[in-house]
Amino acid sequence: QMEWADNPWLSPAEISALESTMTDDEREARQYGRFIAMSGLVYSEFRDDVHVIDPIPIPREWYNNISIDPGLAAPLSCHFYAVDYDNNIYVVAEHYQAGQTVEYHSQKIHQIAAELGWPVHDGYLYALMDPAANQRTLAAEKSVTELFADHRIIADTNINKDKWTGIQRVKQYLKLRPNEQVDIWPRGKPKLFIFRNCPMLIKEIKGYRWKPDSDEPIK
């Protein structure tokens, strides 16, 4: 067996940053290579009373990105993100619905963007999207990204889809950090906040669990 400390290319700072995001079970499996089963919630750090906040005014210069997961049988999931000057992330708006066309979803996304005053470029919105949206089926003349482009939403599909990396990044954002405003943040302050008007994202985070006897989450 090997552990992270055996790798001379990993710095102590990197190891410490990863350790701080993990439960004991995760560290046993990932840090020390001991084959145990994960259990329970993926994002056990998530707390309604800390990470969920009432909507606040967001300066337009904080507006950062839009994500779209088109889904197949699953609902389309779209979220709007802002980042402040301290690199705190805010999920400020949501569109989440199943059983509709790309045209319908595009209209809803443009509607939310207009309400927020989101920046557009020559009438187009730009969003991050799963690379799978580039694929065409035998029955489809256009890919999902091409269909969205027809409705003035340009997809950036050059993203890292590694599940483990993504989970650890989100766990780092959810982690409570020491903060000088102890009267407001007695247990520490996270780097990720979700507006209360994004109920489906909150529900998904709270229900995201590990598969039994596996270190893979249930989709």
N, C-alpha and C positions, 0 to 999 in steps of 0.2 A: 504494500500500500504506500501511497504518497499523499502528502498534504501540501497545502499552499506554501508553507514555509520551506519546503524542499525545492521550490522553484526560484532560482537565483535572479530571475528577471522580474519577479513581483516585489515591489517595494513594500516596506512595512506600512506606509501610509495607505497604499492601495488595499492591502489586506485588512487593515483596520476599518477602512470605509465599507468594505464588503461585510465584514463581521457585524458591523453595527446595524445592518439591515435585516439580519437573519434570526430566525428562531433557533432554539437548541437543535431541533430535529433537522432543520435545513443545514446547519453548520456540520452536523455529523455526516450528512450525505455529501455535501458539496466541498466543504473545507478539508475533511479528513478521509473522504472516500469510503465511509462505512455504509454498507448497503442496508438502509432502513427505509421504511415506508413513511412518506409524508402523511399528515392527517389534518383535518380541520380546514379552516379558512386560509386562502392564499394571502389575503391582505388583512391579517389579524391586527395590524397597526391601526386600521381605519376606525375612526370614532365619529359618530354623528355630531356630537357636541363640540368637536374640534375642527373637523375637516369640512363640514357643511355649514355654509354661512348664508345669510340673507343677501340678495343682490345689492351691490354698492356701485356708485358711479365709477366707471372705468374710463380713464383718458384714452383717446384714440391712439396715442403713440404707444400704448401698451398692447394694442391688438397684435397678435402674433401669428396664429395659424388656425386652419380648419382641418378636422379629420373626418373622413368618410369611410365607413366600412359598409360596402354595398349589401353584403349578405346574399344568400341564395334563398333557402327556405327561411332563414332567420330574418328578423327585421333589419332594415337599413338603420345604421347608427351614425349620426353626424353631430360633432361638437365643435364649439368655438372656444379658442383659448387666448388668454391675455397673460403677459409677463411683465411684472413691475421692475423697478430699477434695482431691487434686491434679488432678482431672479425667482421671486415667488410666482407660482403658476395659478391662474384662476380659470376654471371652466365656467364660462359665462352664459352659454345657451346650448340648447339641445333640440335635435329633430330625430325622432325614433319611431319608426312605423313599418309595418309589414304589409305585403300584398298590394303594393302600388308600383306605378311605372317610374322610370327614370325621369320622365317629364314632370310627373307630379312631385317627386322628391326635389328636383331642381327648383321648381317654383317655390316650394316651402323653404329651401335653403336660401334662395335669393330674397325671400320675404324677411327671414330672420336677419340676414345681412343688412337689408335696407333699414330695418328697425334699429339695429345697432349702429348704423353709420359705418359699416365695415368697408375698408378700402376695396375698390374695384379698379381694374386696369382695362381700359377700352371696353368696359361693359362686362368683363370676365372676372369671376372669382377664382382663386387658386386654393387647392386643398391637397392634403396628403391622403393617399388611397392605397389600399392593399394591391401589390403587384399582380395578384390573381385577376384583377379587373381588366388587365390587358389581354387576357385570353379570349379567343373566339370559339364558340361551339360550332358544330357543323350546321346547325339550324340558324345561326345568327350571322347577319351580314356585317355587323359592327361589334366591337368589344364594348364593355361597360364604360371604359374611359372615353371611347369615341362618342358614345351616346351622351355622356355628360358634357363633353366638349360641344356637342350640337346644341346644348342648352346653357352654354356660356359658363361652364365650370371646368377649369383645366386641372387635371390630376397630376400630382407629382408622385410617382410610384417607386422612386429610388429610395426606399426606406429599409431599415434593418428589421427583419421579421423574426429574429431569434427570440423565442418565447422566454427563455430563462433570462436573457439580458434585459428584456422589457420589463419582466416582473421585478427584477432587482432594482431597476431604475425607479419604478413607481414606488417601491417600498422605501427607497431613499427619500423620495419626496414626501411620503407620509410620515416618516420618522419625526418625532418631536426633538427639537434642538434647544439647548439653553438659550434664553432670550432675556435681555436686560429689563423688558417690561414684565416683570414677574407678577405684577398685580393683574395684568390681563392674561398672561400665559404662565400660570403657576407650574404647569407640568412641562412647559416647553412649547415651541412654535414649529409647525410643519412648514414645508415649502409648497404644498398643494392644497388648494381650496376649491370646493365645488359649490356653485350657487344652488340654492334650494330649488330653483326652477329647472333643475336637471334630474328629475326623480328616477329616470330609468338607469342613468349611469350610477347613481347611488345604490339602486337596487342590484345592479349587476356586480358592483364591487363587493357588496355585502354578501352576495350569494356565490361568489367565485371560490370554489373549493378544489382541493387536491383529489385526484382519483384514489380510491382505496388501493393500498399496497403499490403505490406508484409515486414517482416524483414529477408526474405530469398533471396539470390541472384539467378538470372537466371542462370541455369547450362550452 
